Amino acid sequence: MQLPSMIFTSFLAGGAYAFQFQAYSDNNYHGRVKNYDTSGIHKPGFTIKSYRWDSPSRDGCCVKMCDGGSQVGYWCPSKSNGRPSRTFNKVIMALDIAGHSL
């Protein structure tokens, strides 16, 4: 799974974005927590069992949640889930350019 470098180039050139992803090692926002506020591929070192994704409306930033090489979720608007139906171990954050998926 590889993101086009154009996404990151456009993101860096486009200015400031105020998005954040919080990954928790346990259900209902407990356990270890990792905070991410930069584009890229992030691996917290634990299985994510709950999360908070905050992205201001229409800023074009999205998050893809993956379990290894399999996508298990994708959100652009803000979303929190204390008990997701699938756990995951990697998040990819970037711009969703012209409707093309990450």
N, CA, C and O atoms as a Tinker XYZ file with bonds, in Angstrom:
   408  protein
     1  N      0.846000   -1.163000    0.000000    73     2
     2  CA     0.000000    0.000000    0.000000    64     1     3
     3  C      0.897000    1.233000    0.000000    63     2     4     5
     4  O      1.653000    1.443000    0.948000    81     3
     5  N      0.825000    2.040000   -1.034000    73     3     6
     6  CA     1.710000    3.188000   -1.149000    64     5     7
     7  C      0.896000    4.401000   -1.573000    63     6     8     9
     8  O      0.042000    4.312000   -2.455000    81     7
     9  N      1.165000    5.519000   -0.944000    73     7    10
    10  CA     0.476000    6.757000   -1.280000    64     9    11
    11  C      1.280000    7.519000   -2.316000    63    10    12    13
    12  O      2.509000    7.552000   -2.248000    81    11
    13  N      0.607000    8.125000   -3.264000    73    11    14
    14  CA     1.334000    8.937000   -4.239000    64    13    15
    15  C      2.040000   10.100000   -3.551000    63    14    16    17
    16  O      1.481000   10.731000   -2.654000    81    15
    17  N      3.261000   10.377000   -3.971000    73    15    18
    18  CA     4.008000   11.475000   -3.357000    64    17    19
    19  C      3.318000   12.805000   -3.587000    63    18    20    21
    20  O      3.544000   13.759000   -2.843000    81    19
    21  N      2.471000   12.880000   -4.619000    73    19    22
    22  CA     1.738000   14.110000   -4.901000    64    21    23
    23  C      0.843000   14.503000   -3.725000    63    22    24    25
    24  O      0.664000   15.691000   -3.456000    81    23
    25  N      0.286000   13.525000   -3.029000    73    23    26
    26  CA    -0.576000   13.831000   -1.892000    64    25    27
    27  C      0.219000   14.588000   -0.847000    63    26    28    29
    28  O     -0.223000   15.634000   -0.371000    81    27
    29  N      1.390000   14.075000   -0.482000    73    27    30
    30  CA     2.189000   14.720000    0.544000    64    29    31
    31  C      2.749000   16.057000    0.074000    63    30    32    33
    32  O      2.803000   17.008000    0.855000    81    31
    33  N      3.161000   16.146000   -1.171000    73    31    34
    34  CA     3.661000   17.402000   -1.714000    64    33    35
    35  C      2.572000   18.459000   -1.678000    63    34    36    37
    36  O      2.818000   19.589000   -1.256000    81    35
    37  N      1.379000   18.107000   -2.111000    73    35    38
    38  CA     0.267000   19.052000   -2.091000    64    37    39
    39  C     -0.086000   19.436000   -0.669000    63    38    40    41
    40  O     -0.410000   20.590000   -0.389000    81    39
    41  N     -0.021000   18.463000    0.226000    73    39    42
    42  CA    -0.347000   18.734000    1.616000    64    41    43
    43  C      0.632000   19.737000    2.206000    63    42    44    45
    44  O      0.221000   20.713000    2.835000    81    43
    45  N      1.908000   19.505000    2.008000    73    43    46
    46  CA     2.910000   20.395000    2.579000    64    45    47
    47  C      2.853000   21.788000    1.974000    63    46    48    49
    48  O      3.103000   22.770000    2.673000    81    47
    49  N      2.533000   21.893000    0.705000    73    47    50
    50  CA     2.481000   23.187000    0.033000    64    49    51
    51  C      1.183000   23.924000    0.306000    63    50    52    53
    52  O      1.104000   25.134000    0.093000    81    51
    53  N      0.169000   23.218000    0.772000    73    51    54
    54  CA    -1.157000   23.796000    0.896000    64    53    55
    55  C     -1.396000   24.629000    2.130000    63    54    56    57
    56  O     -2.422000   25.304000    2.209000    81    55
    57  N     -0.504000   24.617000    3.091000    73    55    58
    58  CA    -0.706000   25.410000    4.270000    64    57    59
    59  C     -1.018000   24.556000    5.482000    63    58    60    61
    60  O     -0.834000   23.339000    5.472000    81    59
    61  N     -1.498000   25.220000    6.531000    73    59    62
    62  CA    -1.735000   24.549000    7.804000    64    61    63
    63  C     -3.083000   23.844000    7.824000    63    62    64    65
    64  O     -4.076000   24.342000    7.294000    81    63
    65  N     -3.091000   22.683000    8.443000    73    63    66
    66  CA    -4.315000   21.914000    8.647000    64    65    67
    67  C     -4.365000   21.532000   10.113000    63    66    68    69
    68  O     -3.341000   21.216000   10.719000    81    67
    69  N     -5.549000   21.561000   10.674000    73    67    70
    70  CA    -5.701000   21.312000   12.108000    64    69    71
    71  C     -6.400000   19.983000   12.348000    63    70    72    73
    72  O     -7.505000   19.958000   12.888000    81    71
    73  N     -5.778000   18.886000   11.958000    73    71    74
    74  CA    -6.371000   17.582000   12.200000    64    73    75
    75  C     -5.557000   16.840000   13.252000    63    74    76    77
    76  O     -4.384000   17.139000   13.474000    81    75
    77  N     -6.205000   15.856000   13.903000    73    75    78
    78  CA    -5.518000   15.070000   14.920000    64    77    79
    79  C     -6.167000   13.699000   15.019000    63    78    80    81
    80  O     -7.386000   13.568000   14.908000    81    79
    81  N     -5.344000   12.680000   15.230000    73    79    82
    82  CA    -5.819000   11.319000   15.458000    64    81    83
    83  C     -5.258000   10.847000   16.786000    63    82    84    85
    84  O     -4.054000   10.938000   17.027000    81    83
    85  N     -6.139000   10.337000   17.656000    73    83    86
    86  CA    -5.720000    9.751000   18.925000    64    85    87
    87  C     -6.020000    8.262000   18.865000    63    86    88    89
    88  O     -7.163000    7.861000   18.642000    81    87
    89  N     -5.000000    7.447000   19.063000    73    87    90
    90  CA    -5.125000    5.990000   19.045000    64    89    91
    91  C     -4.987000    5.467000   20.472000    63    90    92    93
    92  O     -4.077000    5.864000   21.199000    81    91
    93  N     -5.893000    4.577000   20.868000    73    91    94
    94  CA    -5.889000    4.001000   22.214000    64    93    95
    95  C     -5.712000    2.490000   22.139000    63    94    96    97
    96  O     -6.228000    1.844000   21.228000    81    95
    97  N     -4.982000    1.929000   23.099000    73    95    98
    98  CA    -4.710000    0.494000   23.111000    64    97    99
    99  C     -5.863000   -0.333000   23.685000    63    98   100   101
   100  O     -5.880000   -1.553000   23.527000    81    99
   101  N     -6.826000    0.315000   24.347000    73    99   102
   102  CA    -7.970000   -0.392000   24.931000    64   101   103
   103  C     -9.277000    0.244000   24.474000    63   102   104   105
   104  O     -9.297000    1.369000   23.974000    81   103
   105  N    -10.359000   -0.492000   24.653000    73   103   106
   106  CA   -11.682000    0.023000   24.313000    64   105   107
   107  C    -12.035000    1.236000   25.170000    63   106   108   109
   108  O    -11.482000    1.434000   26.251000    81   107
   109  N    -12.956000    2.031000   24.670000    73   107   110
   110  CA   -13.515000    3.186000   25.387000    64   109   111
   111  C    -12.465000    4.200000   25.821000    63   110   112   113
   112  O    -12.555000    4.773000   26.907000    81   111
   113  N    -11.471000    4.417000   24.968000    73   111   114
   114  CA   -10.469000    5.474000   25.142000    64   113   115
   115  C     -9.621000    5.291000   26.407000    63   114   116   117
   116  O     -9.348000    6.250000   27.129000    81   115
   117  N     -9.219000    4.060000   26.656000    73   115   118
   118  CA    -8.362000    3.742000   27.806000    64   117   119
   119  C     -7.065000    3.110000   27.313000    63   118   120   121
   120  O     -6.913000    2.798000   26.132000    81   119
   121  N     -6.137000    2.929000   28.247000    73   119   122
   122  CA    -4.860000    2.291000   27.931000    64   121   123
   123  C     -3.854000    3.294000   27.401000    63   122   124   125
   124  O     -3.965000    4.499000   27.628000    81   123
   125  N     -2.877000    2.768000   26.693000    73   123   126
   126  CA    -1.857000    3.638000   26.098000    64   125   127
   127  C     -2.497000    4.488000   25.018000    63   126   128   129
   128  O     -3.454000    4.072000   24.364000    81   127
   129  N     -1.952000    5.694000   24.839000    73   127   130
   130  CA    -2.484000    6.601000   23.818000    64   129   131
   131  C     -1.327000    7.179000   23.006000    63   130   132   133
   132  O     -0.262000    7.488000   23.539000    81   131
   133  N     -1.565000    7.315000   21.718000    73   131   134
   134  CA    -0.624000    7.992000   20.820000    64   133   135
   135  C     -1.406000    9.059000   20.076000    63   134   136   137
   136  O     -2.508000    8.806000   19.590000    81   135
   137  N     -0.831000   10.258000   19.987000    73   135   138
   138  CA    -1.442000   11.376000   19.272000    64   137   139
   139  C     -0.642000   11.664000   18.006000    63   138   140   141
   140  O      0.588000   11.713000   18.024000    81   139
   141  N     -1.371000   11.855000   16.906000    73   139   142
   142  CA    -0.736000   12.185000   15.635000    64   141   143
   143  C     -1.402000   13.422000   15.046000    63   142   144   145
   144  O     -2.629000   13.517000   15.021000    81   143
   145  N     -0.597000   14.370000   14.572000    73   143   146
   146  CA    -1.149000   15.579000   13.955000    64   145   147
   147  C     -0.361000   15.980000   12.707000    63   146   148   149
   148  O     -0.352000   17.145000   12.311000    81   147
   149  N      0.296000   14.999000   12.100000    73   147   150
   150  CA     1.022000   15.237000   10.852000    64   149   151
   151  C      0.616000   14.188000    9.823000    63   150   152   153
   152  O      0.222000   13.077000   10.177000    81   151
   153  N      0.716000   14.547000    8.564000    73   151   154
   154  CA     0.396000   13.583000    7.513000    64   153   155
   155  C      1.453000   12.488000    7.494000    63   154   156   157
   156  O      2.586000   12.688000    7.932000    81   155
   157  N      1.064000   11.336000    6.982000    73   155   158
   158  CA     2.002000   10.234000    6.856000    64   157   159
   159  C      1.413000    8.935000    7.351000    63   158   160   161
   160  O      0.222000    8.841000    7.649000    81   159
   161  N      2.269000    7.934000    7.432000    73   159   162
   162  CA     1.893000    6.609000    7.911000    64   161   163
   163  C      2.362000    6.497000    9.353000    63   162   164   165
   164  O      3.534000    6.721000    9.656000    81   163
   165  N      1.434000    6.148000   10.241000    73   163   166
   166  CA     1.744000    6.083000   11.674000    64   165   167
   167  C      1.407000    4.702000   12.220000    63   166   168   169
   168  O      0.317000    4.175000   11.994000    81   167
   169  N      2.364000    4.128000   12.944000    73   167   170
   170  CA     2.188000    2.823000   13.585000    64   169   171
   171  C      2.482000    3.003000   15.073000    63   170   172   173
   172  O      3.633000    3.222000   15.450000    81   171
   173  N      1.457000    2.913000   15.921000    73   171   174
   174  CA     1.666000    3.196000   17.337000    64   173   175
   175  C      2.417000    2.114000   18.111000    63   174   176   177
   176  O      2.858000    2.368000   19.231000    81   175
   177  N      2.574000    0.912000   17.545000    73   175   178
   178  CA     3.249000   -0.151000   18.274000    64   177   179
   179  C      2.305000   -0.978000   19.126000    63   178   180   181
   180  O      2.750000   -1.803000   19.925000    81   179
   181  N      0.999000   -0.764000   18.963000    73   179   182
   182  CA    -0.014000   -1.576000   19.637000    64   181   183
   183  C     -1.243000   -1.662000   18.742000    63   182   184   185
   184  O     -1.382000   -0.900000   17.785000    81   183
   185  N     -2.132000   -2.597000   19.063000    73   183   186
   186  CA    -3.390000   -2.723000   18.330000    64   185   187
   187  C     -4.331000   -1.627000   18.805000    63   186   188   189
   188  O     -4.550000   -1.470000   20.006000    81   187
   189  N     -4.884000   -0.874000   17.874000    73   187   190
   190  CA    -5.782000    0.239000   18.205000    64   189   191
   191  C     -7.185000   -0.317000   18.419000    63   190   192   193
   192  O     -7.777000   -0.913000   17.519000    81   191
   193  N     -7.712000   -0.108000   19.640000    73   191   194
   194  CA    -9.029000   -0.641000   20.001000    64   193   195
   195  C    -10.067000    0.450000   20.209000    63   194   196   197
   196  O    -11.244000    0.151000   20.411000    81   195
   197  N     -9.649000    1.707000   20.163000    73   195   198
   198  CA   -10.572000    2.851000   20.148000    64   197   199
   199  C     -9.794000    4.049000   19.613000    63   198   200   201
   200  O     -8.565000    4.079000   19.658000    81   199
   201  N    -10.537000    5.040000   19.103000    73   199   202
   202  CA    -9.854000    6.172000   18.474000    64   201   203
   203  C    -10.738000    7.411000   18.448000    63   202   204   205
   204  O    -11.960000    7.350000   18.586000    81   203
   205  N    -10.055000    8.540000   18.263000    73   203   206
   206  CA   -10.718000    9.828000   18.020000    64   205   207
   207  C    -10.020000   10.476000   16.828000    63   206   208   209
   208  O     -8.803000   10.665000   16.839000    81   207
   209  N    -10.793000   10.812000   15.806000    73   207   210
   210  CA   -10.286000   11.509000   14.617000    64   209   211
   211  C    -10.969000   12.855000   14.588000    63   210   212   213
   212  O    -12.196000   12.932000   14.545000    81   211
   213  N    -10.181000   13.924000   14.611000    73   211   214
   214  CA   -10.724000   15.276000   14.575000    64   213   215
   215  C    -10.161000   15.993000   13.356000    63   214   216   217
   216  O     -8.958000   16.227000   13.253000    81   215
   217  N    -11.061000   16.336000   12.435000    73   215   218
   218  CA   -10.676000   17.049000   11.225000    64   217   219
   219  C    -11.733000   18.110000   10.955000    63   218   220   221
   220  O    -12.893000   17.775000   10.717000    81   219
   221  N    -11.352000   19.389000   10.988000    73   219   222
   222  CA   -12.335000   20.445000   10.754000    64   221   223
   223  C    -13.079000   20.232000    9.434000    63   222   224   225
   224  O    -12.515000   19.751000    8.451000    81   223
   225  N    -14.314000   20.591000    9.442000    73   223   226
   226  CA   -15.187000   20.397000    8.286000    64   225   227
   227  C    -14.579000   20.957000    7.011000    63   226   228   229
   228  O    -14.132000   22.103000    6.974000    81   227
   229  N    -14.566000   20.145000    5.975000    73   227   230
   230  CA   -14.138000   20.528000    4.631000    64   229   231
   231  C    -12.669000   20.943000    4.514000    63   230   232   233
   232  O    -12.308000   21.690000    3.604000    81   231
   233  N    -11.830000   20.470000    5.418000    73   231   234
   234  CA   -10.412000   20.823000    5.278000    64   233   235
   235  C     -9.678000   19.895000    4.309000    63   234   236   237
   236  O     -8.521000   20.140000    3.969000    81   235
   237  N    -10.350000   18.830000    3.865000    73   235   238
   238  CA    -9.759000   17.932000    2.883000    64   237   239
   239  C     -8.840000   16.871000    3.452000    63   238   240   241
   240  O     -8.269000   16.086000    2.695000    81   239
   241  N     -8.683000   16.825000    4.768000    73   239   242
   242  CA    -7.816000   15.830000    5.390000    64   241   243
   243  C     -8.623000   14.586000    5.740000    63   242   244   245
   244  O     -9.763000   14.678000    6.194000    81   243
   245  N     -8.017000   13.425000    5.523000    73   243   246
   246  CA    -8.694000   12.154000    5.759000    64   245   247
   247  C     -7.746000   11.199000    6.466000    63   246   248   249
   248  O     -6.529000   11.384000    6.465000    81   247
   249  N     -8.336000   10.170000    7.069000    73   247   250
   250  CA    -7.556000    9.123000    7.714000    64   249   251
   251  C     -8.012000    7.770000    7.178000    63   250   252   253
   252  O     -9.205000    7.521000    7.004000    81   251
   253  N     -7.047000    6.915000    6.925000    73   251   254
   254  CA    -7.324000    5.532000    6.536000    64   253   255
   255  C     -6.778000    4.658000    7.659000    63   254   256   257
   256  O     -5.642000    4.839000    8.096000    81   255
   257  N     -7.588000    3.715000    8.123000    73   255   258
   258  CA    -7.189000    2.804000    9.183000    64   257   259
   259  C     -6.922000    1.433000    8.575000    63   258   260   261
   260  O     -7.737000    0.923000    7.807000    81   259
   261  N     -5.789000    0.837000    8.915000    73   259   262
   262  CA    -5.388000   -0.439000    8.310000    64   261   263
   263  C     -4.953000   -1.436000    9.377000    63   262   264   265
   264  O     -4.406000   -1.070000   10.417000    81   263
   265  N     -5.213000   -2.699000    9.088000    73   263   266
   266  CA    -4.698000   -3.812000    9.878000    64   265   267
   267  C     -3.690000   -4.509000    8.979000    63   266   268   269
   268  O     -4.057000   -5.305000    8.115000    81   267
   269  N     -2.422000   -4.202000    9.189000    73   267   270
   270  CA    -1.393000   -4.677000    8.262000    64   269   271
   271  C     -1.600000   -4.017000    6.917000    63   270   272   273
   272  O     -1.573000   -2.790000    6.817000    81   271
   273  N     -1.808000   -4.819000    5.872000    73   271   274
   274  CA    -2.031000   -4.279000    4.533000    64   273   275
   275  C     -3.486000   -4.173000    4.144000    63   274   276   277
   276  O     -3.789000   -3.847000    2.997000    81   275
   277  N     -4.411000   -4.443000    5.077000    73   275   278
   278  CA    -5.849000   -4.403000    4.765000    64   277   279
   279  C     -6.503000   -3.155000    5.338000    63   278   280   281
   280  O     -6.354000   -2.860000    6.524000    81   279
   281  N     -7.221000   -2.430000    4.506000    73   279   282
   282  CA    -7.958000   -1.262000    4.971000    64   281   283
   283  C     -9.189000   -1.717000    5.745000    63   282   284   285
   284  O     -9.945000   -2.568000    5.278000    81   283
   285  N     -9.388000   -1.143000    6.937000    73   283   286
   286  CA   -10.565000   -1.480000    7.745000    64   285   287
   287  C    -11.472000   -0.271000    7.977000    63   286   288   289
   288  O    -12.577000   -0.426000    8.497000    81   287
   289  N    -11.026000    0.922000    7.603000    73   287   290
   290  CA   -11.847000    2.113000    7.772000    64   289   291
   291  C    -11.252000    3.306000    7.057000    63   290   292   293
   292  O    -10.062000    3.340000    6.743000    81   291
   293  N    -12.112000    4.290000    6.805000    73   291   294
   294  CA   -11.700000    5.499000    6.099000    64   293   295
   295  C    -12.659000    6.613000    6.493000    63   294   296   297
   296  O    -13.872000    6.453000    6.359000    81   295
   297  N    -12.143000    7.740000    6.978000    73   295   298
   298  CA   -12.986000    8.871000    7.375000    64   297   299
   299  C    -12.348000   10.176000    6.952000    63   298   300   301
   300  O    -11.131000   10.346000    7.029000    81   299
   301  N    -13.182000   11.088000    6.507000    73   299   302
   302  CA   -12.741000   12.466000    6.296000    64   301   303
   303  C    -13.344000   13.362000    7.380000    63   302   304   305
   304  O    -12.603000   14.108000    8.020000    81   303
   305  N    -14.660000   13.318000    7.609000    73   303   306
   306  CA   -15.190000   14.116000    8.713000    64   305   307
   307  C    -14.761000   13.513000   10.051000    63   306   308   309
   308  O    -14.378000   12.345000   10.122000    81   307
   309  N    -14.830000   14.314000   11.097000    73   307   310
   310  CA   -14.461000   13.850000   12.432000    64   309   311
   311  C    -15.268000   12.620000   12.827000    63   310   312   313
   312  O    -16.436000   12.481000   12.464000    81   311
   313  N    -14.619000   11.728000   13.580000    73   311   314
   314  CA   -15.263000   10.476000   13.985000    64   313   315
   315  C    -14.549000    9.940000   15.214000    63   314   316   317
   316  O    -13.320000    9.939000   15.282000    81   315
   317  N    -15.336000    9.482000   16.188000    73   315   318
   318  CA   -14.788000    8.807000   17.363000    64   317   319
   319  C    -15.479000    7.468000   17.504000    63   318   320   321
   320  O    -16.653000    7.327000   17.163000    81   319
   321  N    -14.744000    6.476000   18.011000    73   319   322
   322  CA   -15.334000    5.160000   18.205000    64   321   323
   323  C    -14.628000    4.470000   19.364000    63   322   324   325
   324  O    -13.436000    4.171000   19.295000    81   323
   325  N    -15.383000    4.224000   20.431000    73   323   326
   326  CA   -14.837000    3.569000   21.616000    64   325   327
   327  C    -14.745000    2.064000   21.486000    63   326   328   329
   328  O    -14.018000    1.415000   22.237000    81   327
   329  N    -15.489000    1.499000   20.524000    73   327   330
   330  CA   -15.472000    0.053000   20.295000    64   329   331
   331  C    -15.660000   -0.235000   18.810000    63   330   332   333
   332  O    -16.732000   -0.685000   18.405000    81   331
   333  N    -14.646000    0.015000   17.995000    73   331   334
   334  CA   -14.797000   -0.244000   16.555000    64   333   335
   335  C    -15.016000   -1.735000   16.290000    63   334   336   337
   336  O    -14.574000   -2.586000   17.063000    81   335
   337  N    -15.697000   -2.033000   15.197000    73   335   338
   338  CA   -15.971000   -3.430000   14.853000    64   337   339
   339  C    -14.698000   -4.167000   14.441000    63   338   340   341
   340  O    -14.645000   -5.395000   14.518000    81   339
   341  N    -13.684000   -3.440000   14.010000    73   339   342
   342  CA   -12.391000   -4.028000   13.638000    64   341   343
   343  C    -11.279000   -3.245000   14.326000    63   342   344   345
   344  O    -11.303000   -2.014000   14.353000    81   343
   345  N    -10.325000   -3.948000   14.869000    73   343   346
   346  CA    -9.144000   -3.281000   15.413000    64   345   347
   347  C     -8.139000   -3.097000   14.277000    63   346   348   349
   348  O     -8.275000   -3.707000   13.217000    81   347
   349  N     -7.140000   -2.262000   14.499000    73   347   350
   350  CA    -6.155000   -1.976000   13.458000    64   349   351
   351  C     -4.853000   -1.549000   14.099000    63   350   352   353
   352  O     -4.806000   -1.277000   15.299000    81   351
   353  N     -3.790000   -1.490000   13.305000    73   351   354
   354  CA    -2.475000   -1.176000   13.865000    64   353   355
   355  C     -1.709000   -0.110000   13.086000    63   354   356   357
   356  O     -0.524000    0.119000   13.325000    81   355
   357  N     -2.404000    0.536000   12.153000    73   355   358
   358  CA    -1.735000    1.565000   11.338000    64   357   359
   359  C     -2.761000    2.595000   10.893000    63   358   360   361
   360  O     -3.891000    2.247000   10.551000    81   359
   361  N     -2.362000    3.873000   10.897000    73   359   362
   362  CA    -3.213000    4.939000   10.359000    64   361   363
   363  C     -2.411000    5.722000    9.326000    63   362   364   365
   364  O     -1.211000    5.949000    9.480000    81   363
   365  N     -3.107000    6.126000    8.272000    73   363   366
   366  CA    -2.498000    6.927000    7.210000    64   365   367
   367  C     -3.296000    8.219000    7.124000    63   366   368   369
   368  O     -4.506000    8.188000    6.900000    81   367
   369  N     -2.633000    9.344000    7.298000    73   367   370
   370  CA    -3.304000   10.638000    7.293000    64   369   371
   371  C     -2.750000   11.495000    6.168000    63   370   372   373
   372  O     -1.536000   11.642000    6.026000    81   371
   373  N     -3.656000   12.064000    5.364000    73   371   374
   374  CA    -3.241000   12.913000    4.243000    64   373   375
   375  C     -4.458000   13.625000    3.680000    63   374   376   377
   376  O     -5.565000   13.500000    4.204000    81   375
   377  N     -4.243000   14.367000    2.615000    73   375   378
   378  CA    -5.332000   15.034000    1.908000    64   377   379
   379  C     -6.062000   14.043000    1.021000    63   378   380   381
   380  O     -5.466000   13.095000    0.509000    81   379
   381  N     -7.344000   14.268000    0.845000    73   379   382
   382  CA    -8.153000   13.496000   -0.097000    64   381   383
   383  C     -8.327000   14.402000   -1.310000    63   382   384   385
   384  O     -9.286000   15.171000   -1.383000    81   383
   385  N     -7.397000   14.310000   -2.267000    73   383   386
   386  CA    -7.341000   15.243000   -3.387000    64   385   387
   387  C     -8.367000   14.889000   -4.446000    63   386   388   389
   388  O     -8.380000   13.769000   -4.956000    81   387
   389  N     -9.224000   15.837000   -4.776000    73   387   390
   390  CA   -10.198000   15.714000   -5.871000    64   389   391
   391  C    -10.972000   14.407000   -5.816000    63   390   392   393
   392  O    -11.250000   13.803000   -6.852000    81   391
   393  N    -11.321000   13.968000   -4.613000    73   391   394
   394  CA   -12.152000   12.784000   -4.484000    64   393   395
   395  C    -11.429000   11.465000   -4.651000    63   394   396   397
   396  O    -12.065000   10.411000   -4.611000    81   395
   397  N    -10.115000   11.490000   -4.838000    73   395   398
   398  CA    -9.367000   10.239000   -4.967000    64   397   399
   399  C     -9.033000    9.721000   -3.578000    63   398   400   401
   400  O     -8.525000   10.461000   -2.736000    81   399
   401  N     -9.318000    8.461000   -3.346000    73   399   402
   402  CA    -9.044000    7.868000   -2.040000    64   401   403
   403  C     -7.555000    7.837000   -1.757000    63   402   404   405
   404  O     -6.729000    7.798000   -2.670000    81   403
   405  N     -7.236000    7.854000   -0.493000    73   403   406
   406  CA    -5.844000    7.756000   -0.056000    64   405   407
   407  C     -5.248000    6.443000   -0.516000    63   406   408
   408  O     -4.079000    6.167000   -0.247000    81   407
